[in-house]
Amino acid sequence: MEMHLISSGKQTKDELIQAIKKAHQYVDYIHLREKDWLAGEFLEVIASLVQLEVPKQKVMINDRVDIASISKVAGVQLGGHSIPVQAVKKYFPHLRIGRSVHGLKEAVAQEKAGADFLLYGHVFSTASKPGLKPRGIDSLKEVVGNTTVPVIAIGGIQPCHIPLLKESGVNGIAVLSGVLLNDDVEASAISYYQALKEGRE
């Protein structure tokens, strides 16, 4: 199972860079999801991560296809407000495309559109979605069972959830504050990594 680490928008650039420095060796992908950053800020942070020997093939950029393309990172994570998957696939074929989805119909449609993987959630209760009922394991299983591209679960995931998620057939997990906003970033990243490693054995 893959692990995707997603920035929360709640840290300064320096705080985020230092947190990623501590966690990157334990994760498969790092998503820069920063709605308030200017283009130059993305490029600045990507350059800093490269200096810290974070591989570009681990980095995904949310929404900003232009930044993902010119910086030659792994790919882009798209949402409902983003450029359609079909357009990105046509004009930026070198990018790996993730698409956030929230239901089976949307998941099937985005796979058909050409998404390389689907980010589905929120699966468990999470502070980032207060008052919104989680979609739960059963709906996750439904999406996994009716699509063929990798499905990554997101939303309130703790290391203790990983055995249950493995049973769902999901291809990976995505974590935000559970790692990057933890008081001990490295220890938290290791706890997820170990739980995932046990799931691979």
C-alpha positions in Angstrom: 0.0 0.0 0.0 1.2 3.5 -0.9 1.3 6.4 1.5 0.5 9.9 0.3 1.4 12.8 2.5 -0.7 16.0 1.9 0.1 19.5 3.1 -2.6 21.1 5.2 -2.2 24.8 4.4 -1.7 25.4 8.1 2.1 25.7 8.1 4.6 28.3 6.9 6.7 27.3 4.0 9.7 26.7 6.2 7.6 24.6 8.7 6.3 22.5 5.9 9.8 22.0 4.3 11.3 20.9 7.7 8.4 18.5 8.3 8.7 17.0 4.9 12.5 16.6 5.5 11.7 14.4 8.5 9.0 12.4 6.9 9.7 12.0 3.2 11.8 8.7 3.4 8.8 7.0 4.9 6.2 8.0 2.3 5.6 7.3 -1.4 4.1 10.7 -2.5 4.1 14.2 -1.1 1.2 16.5 -2.2 1.6 20.2 -2.1 -1.9 21.4 -1.5 -1.6 25.1 -0.8 -4.5 27.1 -2.1 -3.0 30.5 -1.1 0.5 30.0 -2.6 1.6 32.0 -5.7 3.4 30.2 -8.5 6.8 31.4 -7.3 6.1 29.9 -3.8 5.5 26.5 -5.2 8.7 26.7 -7.2 10.7 27.9 -4.2 9.5 25.1 -2.0 10.1 22.4 -4.7 13.7 23.8 -5.1 14.2 23.6 -1.3 12.9 20.0 -1.3 15.3 19.0 -4.1 18.2 20.5 -2.1 17.1 18.2 0.8 17.3 15.3 -1.6 13.5 14.7 -1.7 13.0 13.0 -5.1 10.9 15.0 -7.6 9.2 11.7 -8.5 7.6 11.8 -5.1 6.1 15.3 -5.4 2.5 15.9 -6.6 1.0 19.4 -7.0 -2.6 20.1 -6.3 -4.6 21.8 -9.0 -1.7 23.7 -10.6 -1.0 21.8 -13.7 1.3 24.5 -15.0 3.5 24.2 -11.9 3.6 20.4 -12.0 4.6 20.5 -15.7 7.4 23.1 -15.6 8.9 21.8 -12.4 8.9 18.2 -13.7 7.5 16.6 -10.6 5.6 13.3 -10.6 2.1 14.7 -11.3 -0.9 16.7 -10.4 -3.9 16.1 -8.0 -7.2 17.4 -9.5 -10.5 18.3 -7.8 -13.9 19.1 -9.1 -12.9 22.7 -9.7 -9.7 21.8 -11.6 -9.0 21.5 -15.3 -10.7 18.3 -16.5 -8.7 15.1 -16.4 -9.2 14.6 -20.2 -7.5 18.0 -20.9 -4.6 17.3 -18.6 -4.2 13.8 -20.2 -4.2 15.4 -23.7 -1.9 18.3 -23.1 0.3 17.1 -20.3 0.7 13.3 -21.0 3.9 13.1 -18.9 2.1 13.9 -15.7 0.6 11.2 -13.4 -3.0 12.4 -12.7 -4.8 11.9 -9.4 -8.5 12.9 -9.1 -10.3 13.5 -5.9 -13.7 11.7 -5.8 -16.5 11.4 -3.3 -18.8 8.7 -4.7 -19.0 5.7 -7.0 -20.6 7.4 -10.0 -17.9 10.1 -9.9 -15.1 7.5 -9.4 -16.2 5.5 -12.5 -16.5 8.7 -14.6 -13.1 10.0 -13.6 -11.4 6.6 -14.3 -13.1 6.6 -17.7 -11.8 10.2 -18.2 -8.2 8.9 -17.8 -7.3 9.5 -14.1 -4.3 7.4 -13.1 -5.5 7.0 -9.5 -8.5 8.2 -7.4 -8.3 9.8 -4.0 -11.5 8.8 -2.1 -12.9 10.1 1.1 -13.4 11.1 3.7 -13.5 7.6 5.0 -13.3 8.3 8.8 -14.3 11.3 10.9 -11.8 14.1 10.6 -11.4 17.5 12.1 -10.8 19.0 8.7 -14.5 18.1 7.8 -16.4 19.1 10.9 -20.0 18.1 10.9 -19.8 16.0 7.8 -20.6 12.3 8.2 -17.7 10.1 7.0 -18.4 7.9 4.0 -17.1 4.8 5.7 -15.5 1.5 4.7 -18.5 0.0 2.9 -18.6 2.9 0.4 -14.8 2.7 0.0 -15.1 -1.1 -0.8 -17.8 -0.2 -3.4 -15.5 2.2 -5.2 -12.5 -0.2 -5.1 -14.7 -3.0 -6.4 -16.0 -1.1 -9.3 -12.9 0.6 -10.6 -9.6 -0.7 -11.9 -7.2 2.2 -11.2 -5.6 2.5 -7.8 -7.8 4.0 -5.1 -6.2 6.0 -2.2 -8.3 6.4 1.0 -8.2 9.8 2.8 -9.9 11.2 5.9 -9.1 10.7 9.5 -6.9 7.7 8.9 -4.8 6.5 11.9 -2.2 3.6 11.9 -4.8 1.4 13.7 -7.1 1.7 10.7 -4.6 0.2 8.2 -5.5 -3.5 8.7 -9.2 -2.7 8.1 -8.3 -0.6 5.0 -6.1 -3.4 3.7 -9.1 -5.7 3.8 -11.1 -3.2 1.7 -8.6 -3.7 -1.2 -7.6 -0.1 -1.3 -4.2 0.7 -2.8 -3.0 3.2 -0.3 -3.7 6.0 2.2 -3.4 9.7 2.3 -2.6 11.6 5.6 -2.5 15.3 6.4 -2.3 16.5 10.0 -1.7 12.9 11.3 1.9 13.4 10.3 2.8 16.9 9.3 1.1 18.7 12.2 2.1 16.0 14.8 4.4 17.1 17.6 6.9 14.4 16.5 6.7 14.3 12.7 9.2 11.6 12.2 7.8 9.2 14.8 4.3 9.7 13.4 5.5 8.9 9.9 7.3 5.8 11.1 4.2 4.6 12.8 2.2 4.7 9.6 5.1 3.3 7.6 5.4 0.3 10.0 1.7 -0.4 9.9 1.7 -0.3 6.1 4.8 -2.5 6.0 3.0 -5.1 8.1 0.1 -4.9 5.6 2.5 -5.8 2.8 3.7 -8.9 4.4 
